[in-house]
Amino acid sequence: MQIEEFLSEDLINLDFNPVNKEDALSKMVQMFKKENKIKSETDFLNKIFKREKEGSTGFGRQIAVPHGKSKTVKELSLAVARVKNGLKYNSLDGQKVKLIFMVADYEGYSPQYLKLVSTLVSLLRDNNFRTKLIEAKNKNEFIDLFRKKGKNK
């Protein structure tokens, strides 16, 4: 799976500055709504919060991959936010999160959804790649890093 196929400049915020984890999740859901990827902000945000209660999606290594499925989602979508100074997120390793990748999909079985989440987590295990994403100067460079990484797989 090529992650860059799901990356859109309109769904990337490299200067994200949320107050806290809940604010971050809410603002990312708003990004989906603004780009017409979901019908209801409230419904999808409730799904995201419910998933977080089951266990933190802060996987460690300064990344979080909140994800959810809901009938309000129109198509499999990915939103990205970078928090330069980090955000307390209840991560498994206790570190602050600098990269948040939110995945939205419609309800029901979707192999693409599972593949997107697992591919993301797999790629982000690479320390060098993750550092480059955190230091990317703009959205084009950010997307290009995924494009290059996909070709080298």
C-alpha positions as CSV (number, residue, x, y, z in Angstrom):
1,M,0.0,0.0,0.0
2,Q,1.3,3.4,-0.9
3,I,0.6,5.9,1.9
4,E,1.1,8.9,-0.3
5,E,-2.1,8.0,-2.2
6,F,-4.0,8.9,1.0
7,L,-2.0,12.1,1.7
8,S,-3.6,15.4,0.7
9,E,-2.2,18.8,1.5
10,D,-5.6,19.8,2.7
11,L,-5.5,17.1,5.4
12,I,-2.0,17.9,6.6
13,N,-1.2,20.4,9.3
14,L,2.5,20.7,10.1
15,D,2.0,23.6,12.5
16,F,-0.5,21.9,14.8
17,N,-0.8,23.5,18.2
18,P,-3.6,21.8,20.2
19,V,-4.2,22.5,23.9
20,N,-4.4,18.8,24.8
21,K,-5.1,15.4,23.4
22,E,-8.9,15.8,23.2
23,D,-8.4,19.2,21.5
24,A,-6.0,17.5,19.0
25,L,-8.5,14.7,18.2
26,S,-11.3,17.2,17.8
27,K,-9.4,19.5,15.5
28,M,-8.3,16.6,13.3
29,V,-11.9,15.4,13.0
30,Q,-12.7,19.0,11.9
31,M,-10.1,18.6,9.2
32,F,-12.1,15.6,7.8
33,K,-15.4,17.6,8.0
34,K,-13.9,20.6,6.3
35,E,-12.7,18.4,3.4
36,N,-16.1,16.6,3.2
37,K,-14.7,13.2,4.2
38,I,-17.3,12.8,7.0
39,K,-21.0,13.7,7.4
40,S,-21.0,14.3,11.2
41,E,-18.1,15.6,13.3
42,T,-19.9,14.6,16.5
43,D,-20.5,11.0,15.4
44,F,-16.9,10.4,14.2
45,L,-15.3,12.2,17.2
46,N,-17.4,9.9,19.5
47,K,-16.0,6.9,17.7
48,I,-12.4,8.2,18.1
49,F,-12.9,8.9,21.8
50,K,-14.5,5.5,22.3
51,R,-11.5,3.8,20.6
52,E,-9.0,5.8,22.8
53,K,-10.9,4.6,26.0
54,E,-10.1,1.0,24.8
55,G,-6.4,1.8,24.8
56,S,-4.2,4.7,23.8
57,T,-3.3,4.9,20.1
58,G,-0.1,6.6,21.1
59,F,2.1,3.7,20.1
60,G,5.3,5.2,21.3
61,R,8.2,6.7,19.4
62,Q,6.5,10.0,19.3
63,I,3.6,8.9,17.1
64,A,-0.1,8.3,17.5
65,V,-2.5,6.7,15.0
66,P,-6.0,7.3,16.2
67,H,-8.5,5.5,14.0
68,G,-12.1,4.7,13.7
69,K,-14.9,3.3,11.6
70,S,-18.3,5.0,11.4
71,K,-21.3,5.2,9.1
72,T,-20.6,9.0,8.9
73,V,-17.4,8.4,7.0
74,K,-17.7,8.8,3.2
75,E,-14.4,7.2,2.2
76,L,-11.2,5.8,3.7
77,S,-9.2,9.0,4.6
78,L,-6.0,10.0,6.4
79,A,-5.3,13.3,8.3
80,V,-1.9,14.2,9.6
81,A,-0.8,16.7,12.2
82,R,2.7,17.5,13.5
83,V,3.1,19.0,17.0
84,K,6.7,20.4,17.0
85,N,7.0,20.6,20.8
86,G,5.1,17.4,21.4
87,L,1.8,16.6,23.1
88,K,1.0,14.6,26.2
89,Y,-0.9,11.7,24.7
90,N,-0.8,8.8,27.2
91,S,1.5,7.0,24.9
92,L,2.6,3.5,25.6
93,D,6.2,4.6,26.2
94,G,5.3,7.8,28.1
95,Q,6.8,10.1,25.4
96,K,5.1,13.1,24.0
97,V,3.6,12.7,20.5
98,K,4.9,14.8,17.6
99,L,3.2,13.1,14.7
100,I,-0.5,12.2,14.7
101,F,-2.0,10.2,11.8
102,M,-5.8,9.9,12.0
103,V,-7.5,7.2,9.9
104,A,-11.2,7.3,9.1
105,D,-13.2,4.6,7.4
106,Y,-16.8,3.7,6.8
107,E,-18.3,1.0,9.0
108,G,-18.0,-2.6,8.1
109,Y,-15.1,-4.8,7.0
110,S,-12.5,-3.0,5.0
111,P,-9.1,-4.7,4.3
112,Q,-7.8,-1.3,3.0
113,Y,-8.4,0.2,6.4
114,L,-6.4,-2.5,8.2
115,K,-3.6,-2.3,5.6
116,L,-3.4,1.5,5.9
117,V,-3.1,1.4,9.7
118,S,-0.6,-1.5,9.7
119,T,1.5,0.0,6.9
120,L,1.7,3.4,8.7
121,V,2.8,1.8,11.9
122,S,5.3,-0.3,10.1
123,L,6.9,2.6,8.2
124,L,7.0,4.8,11.3
125,R,9.1,2.3,13.2
126,D,12.0,3.5,11.2
127,N,13.8,6.1,13.4
128,N,15.5,7.9,10.5
129,F,12.3,8.2,8.5
130,R,10.3,9.4,11.5
131,T,12.9,12.1,12.2
132,K,12.8,13.3,8.6
133,L,8.9,13.6,8.9
134,I,9.2,15.6,12.1
135,E,11.8,17.9,10.4
136,A,10.0,18.3,7.0
137,K,10.0,21.9,5.9
138,N,6.6,21.8,4.2
139,K,3.8,19.6,3.1
140,N,5.3,18.7,-0.3
141,E,8.5,17.5,1.4
142,F,6.4,15.5,3.9
143,I,4.4,13.7,1.2
144,D,7.6,13.2,-0.9
145,L,9.2,11.4,2.1
146,F,6.4,8.8,2.0
147,R,6.7,8.6,-1.8
148,K,10.4,7.8,-1.6
149,K,9.9,5.4,1.3
150,G,7.2,3.5,-0.7
151,K,9.6,3.1,-3.6
152,N,12.4,1.7,-1.4
153,K,10.2,-0.9,0.3
